[in-house]
Amino acid sequence: MESQRASAGSGSRPLVVVDIGCRWGLPERWSASLEDLRVYAFDADPAECARLQAQAAANVTYVPLALGEREGAAPLHYTADPACSSLFPPDAHALATFPELHVIAPAGIGSVTIHTLNGWAESAGVTALDAIKLDVQGAELAVLRGASALLGTVRLIEAEVTFNPIYEGQPLFGELDAFLRDRGFVLWRLGHLVHYTSRSQQGVPVERVDRMFFDSEPVEFQVGAGQLTWGHAYYCTREMIDGSWSDPRAALLDARAADLFGFRELAEPAFARARDLSVRREGAAGSPEGSR
């Protein structure tokens, strides 16, 4: 794909990416493209952000802010595993039902100041975001609502989504899905699907094969037990799906965003379209009609 990047004009501006919920650092898959990015990574823990910033590249900024729908103070519910702390309290029923959720056992309540992505971007002079990665323990929809002024510039979103509650009152997948669809995004893929076994089901053998289809090709795999609880949802622009770009710059941004998140089947057609549209524009500009 390197030749397609070059022919499409990969020397354009850095891709602006935000990683919201960045504890432990950026996704490993971003490392191959890091020099072509401008990354802003958010976590509510100042100590964690300072630790990560000390070893970060020059084009990566760790921002010690908690993000949400509106600015102001909010309770922060600490959990046995600090990475599972949330603006929402742990769901008592889920905690009692699924042993694997011991990581969300309550460990106290503190307070945190919430900021919006809109407000941060305005103060930081950031006018566009190309891609968003979200992992904020139930507050994903709130963060997106607080980013309304920026969503029109976003090409691809990866969000942790929940299908059955882990935290009390957290929005579930359907609400986030409806919000993004209303704003022109298309669900591309669900992945990293996590299932939890209840106490009554533990030790019960499962001998069942599930099946997924890619076009008409089935892929069968052995499944384990457990209730579907959470996973990752990937949303992209409609042009990434139907290939309807008319602007080479938009096609190139879509291509680079898709490539960053590992979706080669989206990236390659977009790189090719960006190249073809650029060639057409250059040809039109060089023609007698285009020079008038």
SEDRENRO-270613 format. One line per 10 residues: their letters; for each residue x, y, z of C-alpha. Coordinates in Angstrom, 2 decimals. Each point is the difference from the previous one (the first is absolute). Layout:
BEGIN
a	X:Y:Z | ...
***
This chain:
BEGIN
mesqrasags	0.00:0.00:0.00 | 3.04:2.30:0.28 | -0.08:0.78:-3.73 | -3.64:1.02:0.22 | 0.76:2.35:2.90 | 2.77:1.65:-1.96 | -1.98:0.38:-3.21 | -2.97:1.42:1.90 | 2.07:2.73:1.60 | 0.86:-1.31:3.45
gsrplvvvdi	2.05:3.11:0.73 | -3.15:1.84:1.05 | -0.62:1.22:3.54 | 0.25:-2.39:2.95 | -3.09:-2.03:0.82 | -1.49:1.43:3.22 | -1.01:-2.80:2.36 | -1.33:-0.02:3.56 | 0.24:-2.95:2.38 | -2.46:0.55:2.83
gcrwglperw	0.68:-2.39:2.83 | 3.71:-0.52:-0.71 | 1.17:-1.80:3.15 | 3.05:-2.15:-0.84 | 0.70:1.94:-3.18 | -1.02:0.13:-3.64 | -1.15:-3.03:-2.02 | 3.00:-1.99:-1.20 | -1.35:-0.06:-3.54 | 0.47:3.77:-0.24
sasledlrvy	3.77:-0.25:0.39 | 0.61:-0.71:-3.71 | -1.73:3.26:-0.97 | 0.92:2.13:3.01 | 2.24:2.43:-1.88 | -2.96:0.93:-2.24 | -2.30:0.76:2.95 | -0.78:2.79:2.43 | -1.33:-1.80:3.06 | -1.81:1.37:3.04
afdadpaeca	-0.56:-2.62:2.68 | -2.27:0.55:3.00 | -0.20:-1.57:3.43 | -1.44:1.35:3.25 | 3.07:-1.16:1.95 | 2.70:2.73:-0.04 | 2.68:-2.39:1.26 | -0.69:-2.48:-2.81 | 0.09:2.78:-2.59 | 3.31:1.30:1.40
rlqaqaaanv	1.49:-3.51:-0.09 | -1.05:-0.49:-3.61 | 1.06:3.49:-1.11 | 3.52:-0.58:1.33 | 0.53:-2.70:-2.61 | -2.17:1.39:-2.79 | 0.99:1.15:-3.48 | -0.02:3.73:-0.71 | -3.25:-0.21:-1.96 | -1.91:-1.69:2.84
tyvplalger	-1.57:2.05:2.81 | -1.54:-1.61:3.07 | -2.77:2.14:1.45 | -1.00:-0.61:3.66 | -3.71:0.76:-0.38 | -3.24:-1.90:0.53 | -2.35:0.53:-2.94 | -3.78:-0.08:-0.12 | -3.14:1.67:-1.28 | 0.19:3.23:1.99
egaaplhyta	2.49:1.76:2.23 | -0.17:-0.22:3.79 | 0.78:-2.21:2.97 | -1.14:-3.63:0.02 | 0.46:-3.00:2.29 | 2.64:-2.53:-1.04 | -0.66:-3.55:1.11 | 3.26:-1.77:0.76 | 0.21:-3.75:-0.56 | 2.26:-2.88:1.00
dpacsslfpp	1.83:0.38:-3.30 | 0.71:3.75:-0.44 | -0.42:-0.36:-3.76 | -3.68:-0.85:0.56 | -0.83:3.13:2.01 | -2.98:1.79:-1.49 | -2.34:2.96:0.19 | -2.67:-2.67:0.53 | -0.24:-2.24:3.08 | 0.62:-3.72:-0.54
dahalatfpe	-3.18:-1.95:-0.73 | -0.68:-2.06:3.13 | -1.92:-2.70:-1.87 | 2.74:-0.48:-2.59 | 2.63:-0.08:2.73 | -1.92:-2.68:1.92 | -0.71:-2.07:-3.12 | 3.30:-0.12:-1.87 | 3.18:-0.94:1.93 | 2.24:1.50:-2.70
lhviapagig	-1.34:3.44:0.90 | 1.82:0.01:3.35 | 2.17:2.72:-1.58 | -2.89:2.48:0.30 | -0.57:-0.58:3.72 | -0.56:3.40:1.67 | 3.11:1.53:1.58 | -1.25:3.45:1.02 | -1.36:3.17:-1.56 | 1.91:3.12:-0.89
svtihtlngw	-0.66:3.07:-2.11 | 1.24:1.06:-3.41 | -0.41:3.10:-2.13 | -1.58:-0.74:-3.36 | 1.00:1.83:-3.16 | -1.43:-0.30:-3.50 | 1.97:-0.88:-3.09 | -1.51:3.09:-1.64 | 1.32:2.22:2.79 | 3.44:-1.57:0.04
aesagvtald	0.33:0.24:-3.78 | -0.92:3.67:-0.01 | 2.56:0.80:2.70 | 2.68:-2.11:-1.72 | -0.64:1.46:-3.45 | -1.03:-3.37:-1.44 | -2.63:0.43:-2.71 | -0.24:-3.52:-1.44 | 0.30:-3.58:1.19 | 0.46:-2.79:-2.52
aikldvqgae	-0.45:-3.00:2.29 | -1.19:-0.69:3.53 | 0.70:-2.99:2.24 | -2.23:-0.22:3.09 | 0.34:-2.21:3.07 | -1.45:1.81:3.02 | -1.98:-2.59:1.93 | -3.54:0.92:-1.01 | 0.48:3.70:-0.73 | 0.66:-0.42:-3.74
lavlrgasal	-3.34:1.50:-1.06 | 0.44:2.94:2.37 | 3.42:0.75:-1.50 | -1.44:-0.08:-3.52 | -2.83:2.33:0.99 | 2.62:2.38:1.34 | 1.80:-0.14:-3.35 | -2.92:1.14:-2.18 | 1.95:2.85:-1.62 | 2.73:-2.40:-1.15
lgtvrlieae	-1.88:-3.09:-1.19 | -0.48:1.42:-3.48 | 3.78:-0.24:-0.54 | 0.39:-3.58:1.30 | 0.65:-2.88:-2.43 | 0.08:-3.02:2.31 | -1.02:-0.80:3.58 | 0.91:-2.97:2.17 | -2.15:-0.15:3.13 | -0.26:-2.50:2.79
vtfnpiyegq	-3.69:-0.93:0.15 | -2.05:-1.94:2.53 | -2.85:-2.34:-0.89 | -1.01:-0.93:3.56 | 0.64:2.33:2.95 | 3.23:0.01:1.94 | -0.60:3.39:1.62 | -3.30:1.38:1.29 | -1.65:2.40:-2.42 | 2.61:-0.26:-2.73
plfgeldafl	-1.26:0.38:-3.59 | 0.03:-3.26:-1.93 | 1.07:-0.71:-3.57 | -3.38:0.88:-1.53 | 0.09:3.56:1.31 | 3.53:0.68:-1.23 | -0.79:-1.63:-3.34 | -3.09:2.18:-0.52 | 1.94:3.14:0.94 | 2.75:-0.65:-2.54
rdrgfvlwrl	-2.34:-1.11:-2.78 | -1.98:3.23:0.43 | 3.27:1.82:-0.69 | 0.83:-1.85:-3.19 | 2.28:-2.74:1.27 | -0.33:-3.61:-1.12 | 0.72:-3.06:2.15 | 2.80:-1.90:-1.68 | 1.00:-2.72:2.42 | -0.49:-1.42:3.47
ghlvhytsrs	3.02:-1.63:1.56 | 1.69:-1.02:3.24 | -3.31:-1.43:1.21 | 0.17:-0.96:3.67 | -2.27:-2.60:1.61 | -0.34:-0.64:3.74 | -1.14:-3.23:1.63 | -2.37:0.24:2.95 | 0.69:-1.82:3.25 | -2.68:-2.58:-0.81
qqgvpvervd	1.52:-0.73:-3.43 | 3.61:-0.42:1.03 | 1.41:-3.44:-0.70 | -2.74:-0.90:-2.48 | 1.65:-1.37:-3.18 | -0.88:1.78:-3.23 | 0.19:-1.90:-3.27 | -1.44:2.38:-2.52 | 1.29:1.38:-3.28 | -0.94:3.51:-1.09
rmffdsepve	0.20:1.39:-3.49 | 0.77:3.35:-1.59 | -0.29:0.86:-3.69 | 2.29:2.19:-2.08 | -1.99:0.45:-3.19 | -1.11:-3.60:-0.60 | 3.00:-1.60:1.67 | -0.75:-1.50:3.42 | 2.58:-0.04:2.78 | -0.77:-2.47:2.77
fqvgagqltw	1.55:0.09:3.43 | -0.43:-1.63:3.39 | -1.67:2.26:2.54 | 0.17:0.14:3.76 | -2.68:0.71:2.55 | -1.17:3.36:1.25 | -2.23:2.98:-0.64 | 1.09:2.58:-2.54 | 0.91:3.00:2.15 | 2.30:2.43:-1.78
ghayyctrem	2.18:0.48:-3.03 | 1.33:2.55:-2.48 | -2.07:1.67:-2.71 | 1.59:1.67:-3.03 | -1.80:2.77:-1.89 | 1.11:1.67:-3.21 | -1.20:2.47:-2.61 | -2.53:-1.20:-2.55 | 2.51:0.74:-2.78 | 2.31:-2.66:1.42
idgswsdpra	-2.73:-2.55:-0.64 | -1.31:1.05:-3.40 | 3.09:1.69:-1.47 | -1.88:3.17:-0.97 | 2.75:2.57:0.63 | 0.14:3.04:-2.25 | 2.88:1.72:1.85 | 3.42:-1.69:-0.03 | 0.86:1.58:3.35 | -3.02:-1.63:1.66
alldaraadl	0.84:-3.36:-1.59 | 3.59:0.26:1.21 | -1.02:0.84:3.57 | -2.42:-2.93:0.01 | 2.72:-2.27:-1.38 | 2.51:1.02:2.63 | -2.51:-0.35:2.85 | -1.07:-3.46:-1.18 | 3.63:-1.05:-0.38 | 0.80:1.20:3.53
fgfrelaepa	-2.73:-2.21:1.45 | 1.03:-3.01:-2.05 | -2.88:-0.08:-2.51 | 1.92:-0.63:-3.19 | -3.19:-0.82:-1.92 | -1.16:3.57:0.63 | 3.39:1.66:-0.40 | 1.15:-1.38:-3.36 | -3.05:1.09:-2.05 | 0.13:3.42:1.66
farardlsvr	3.72:0.44:-0.80 | -0.72:-1.02:-3.61 | -2.93:2.41:-0.25 | 2.07:2.85:1.45 | 2.70:-0.66:-2.60 | -2.49:-0.14:-2.89 | -1.80:3.18:1.05 | 3.32:1.83:0.39 | 1.11:-1.08:-3.49 | -3.31:1.18:-1.48
regaagspeg	0.29:3.39:1.70 | 3.58:0.44:-1.16 | -1.03:-0.94:-3.53 | -2.90:2.43:0.02 | 2.20:2.79:1.35 | 2.54:-0.60:-2.76 | -2.53:-0.06:-2.84 | -0.81:3.11:-2.08 | -3.44:0.15:1.63 | 1.49:-0.34:3.47
sr	2.52:2.81:-0.51 | -2.58:2.60:-0.94
***
